[in-house]
Amino acid sequence: MFRDGTRQLLEDLGNLVVVAEAADGLAAITAVRKHKPDIIILDAAMPLARGIEVFAETRRWSKDTKVLLLTGFTSVGFMSDWLQAGVDGIVLKSCDSAEISFAIKTVLKGGNYVAEAVTTLLSDAANPPDLTVREREVLALLTMGKSNAEIADKLNINARTVEKHRGSLMPKLNVGSVAELMAYSLREGLLEEIKQL
């Protein structure tokens, strides 16, 4: 349903043709390689390949394709990672159609666009802890009650690496208990992020 709405929004712009739709990350990568579109509207959470992986493959196979991230995630760290990766634009699923349309037009013209709500989130974050992507993944899985062995298996790393990340989290977040780690994860939306792994 959400893809149908996005396709309709693109078609309503009048000068765009939707060349492909993808239900998962692997299909999205295949479509980019085949069509080399001017722009892709990318969801961060997809089965089979995460949005960030689709983004990397898009840059590899179709360097001129613009990438507009359309997401429901509102974690400051998550947004920062995408901006550092070099995405052309970010809009939230809660943005109205006029803002999403404006973002598409801006990105197609070679500009960058970050939704006002995202800008507000980033500016309101007072010196967020500098967690790596892997630390956030470990933190989210810890919060879900996973053991070091289960986390290692899920992330394809060894248990010692998990223990190292785990040991660095509490001092970085200035917390002293698993309950405080859980509160941080919930506040930052990390449990939602981990669903795409």
C-alpha positions in Angstrom: 0.0 0.0 0.0 2.8 2.4 0.9 4.6 1.6 -2.5 1.3 2.3 -4.3 1.0 5.7 -2.6 4.6 6.6 -3.4 4.2 5.5 -7.1 1.1 7.7 -7.3 2.9 10.6 -5.8 5.7 10.2 -8.4 3.2 9.9 -11.3 1.4 13.0 -10.1 4.6 15.0 -10.6 3.8 14.7 -14.3 7.3 14.2 -15.8 8.4 11.0 -14.2 8.0 7.4 -15.2 8.2 4.7 -12.6 10.5 2.0 -14.1 10.5 -0.5 -11.3 9.2 -1.3 -7.8 10.9 -3.6 -5.3 9.4 -5.5 -2.3 12.9 -6.3 -0.9 16.5 -5.1 -0.9 17.8 -7.6 -3.4 15.0 -6.8 -5.9 15.9 -3.1 -5.4 19.6 -3.7 -6.2 18.6 -5.8 -9.3 16.3 -3.0 -10.5 19.0 -0.3 -10.0 21.5 -2.4 -12.0 19.0 -3.0 -14.8 17.4 0.4 -15.1 20.0 2.9 -13.7 17.2 5.3 -12.7 17.5 9.0 -12.2 16.2 8.6 -8.6 15.2 5.8 -6.2 12.9 6.3 -3.2 14.5 4.0 -0.7 13.0 2.6 2.5 15.6 1.9 5.2 13.9 -1.3 6.4 13.5 -4.0 3.8 13.8 -7.8 3.9 16.9 -9.6 2.3 19.1 -6.5 2.1 19.1 -3.5 4.4 18.5 0.0 3.0 22.1 1.0 3.7 23.3 -2.0 1.6 21.0 -1.0 -1.3 22.4 2.5 -1.1 26.0 1.2 -1.3 25.1 -1.0 -4.2 23.4 1.9 -6.0 26.5 4.0 -5.7 28.5 1.0 -7.0 26.3 0.2 -10.0 24.7 3.5 -10.9 26.7 6.4 -9.6 24.4 9.1 -11.2 21.3 7.7 -9.5 20.0 10.0 -6.8 18.9 8.4 -3.6 16.1 9.8 -1.4 15.6 7.9 1.9 11.9 7.7 3.0 11.9 6.3 6.5 9.9 5.9 9.7 13.0 5.7 11.9 13.7 8.8 13.9 16.9 7.8 15.8 19.4 10.6 15.7 22.3 8.2 15.2 20.5 6.5 12.4 19.9 9.8 10.6 23.5 10.9 11.1 24.8 7.6 9.6 22.7 8.1 6.5 23.9 11.7 6.1 27.5 10.7 6.6 27.1 8.0 4.0 26.1 10.7 1.5 22.4 10.1 0.8 20.9 12.8 -1.4 17.9 13.4 0.8 15.9 12.2 3.8 12.2 12.5 4.4 10.0 10.8 7.0 7.0 8.7 6.3 5.1 11.2 8.5 5.9 14.1 6.1 3.1 15.4 4.0 3.0 14.7 0.3 3.9 18.3 -0.6 7.1 18.1 1.3 8.0 14.7 -0.2 7.3 16.0 -3.7 9.5 19.0 -3.0 12.2 16.7 -1.8 12.0 14.6 -4.9 12.2 17.7 -7.2 15.1 19.1 -5.2 17.1 15.9 -5.3 16.4 15.4 -9.1 17.8 18.9 -9.7 21.1 17.9 -8.0 20.3 19.4 -4.6 20.1 17.8 -1.2 17.1 17.8 1.0 16.6 16.9 4.7 13.1 17.1 6.0 12.4 19.8 8.5 11.5 17.2 11.1 14.8 15.5 10.6 16.7 18.8 10.9 14.8 19.5 14.2 15.7 16.0 15.5 19.4 16.5 14.8 19.5 20.0 16.2 17.7 19.0 19.4 20.2 16.3 20.1 22.6 17.7 22.6 26.0 16.0 22.0 24.7 12.5 21.3 27.1 9.7 22.2 29.3 8.7 19.4 28.3 5.1 18.8 29.3 3.1 15.8 26.7 1.3 13.7 27.9 -2.0 15.1 27.7 -0.7 18.7 24.1 0.3 18.1 23.3 -3.1 16.6 24.8 -4.8 19.7 23.0 -2.5 22.0 19.6 -3.1 20.4 20.1 -6.9 20.5 21.3 -6.8 24.1 18.2 -4.8 24.9 16.1 -7.6 23.3 17.7 -10.0 25.8 20.0 -11.8 23.4 23.1 -13.5 24.7 26.6 -12.7 23.5 26.6 -15.9 21.5 23.2 -15.1 19.9 24.4 -11.6 19.0 27.6 -12.9 17.5 25.6 -15.4 15.4 23.1 -12.7 14.3 25.8 -10.2 13.3 28.3 -12.7 11.9 31.0 -11.7 14.3 32.7 -13.6 17.2 31.6 -13.5 20.8 34.8 -11.7 21.9 34.0 -8.8 19.6 30.5 -8.7 21.0 32.0 -8.6 24.6 34.3 -5.7 23.5 31.4 -3.7 22.1 29.3 -4.5 25.2 32.1 -3.3 27.4 32.4 0.1 25.6 28.7 0.8 25.7 28.0 1.7 29.4 30.9 4.2 29.7 30.0 5.8 26.4 26.3 6.2 27.4 27.2 7.0 31.0 24.8 4.3 32.3 25.3 1.7 35.0 22.7 -1.0 34.3 20.9 -3.0 31.6 17.7 -1.1 32.5 19.3 2.2 31.6 20.6 0.6 28.3 17.0 -0.4 27.5 15.7 3.1 28.2 18.4 4.5 25.9 17.5 2.0 23.1 13.8 2.7 23.4 14.4 6.5 23.3 16.6 6.3 20.3 14.4 3.9 18.3 17.1 1.2 18.1 14.7 -1.7 18.6 12.9 -0.6 15.5 16.2 -0.3 13.6 17.3 -3.8 14.5 14.2 -5.3 12.8 15.8 -4.7 9.4 18.8 -6.9 10.3 
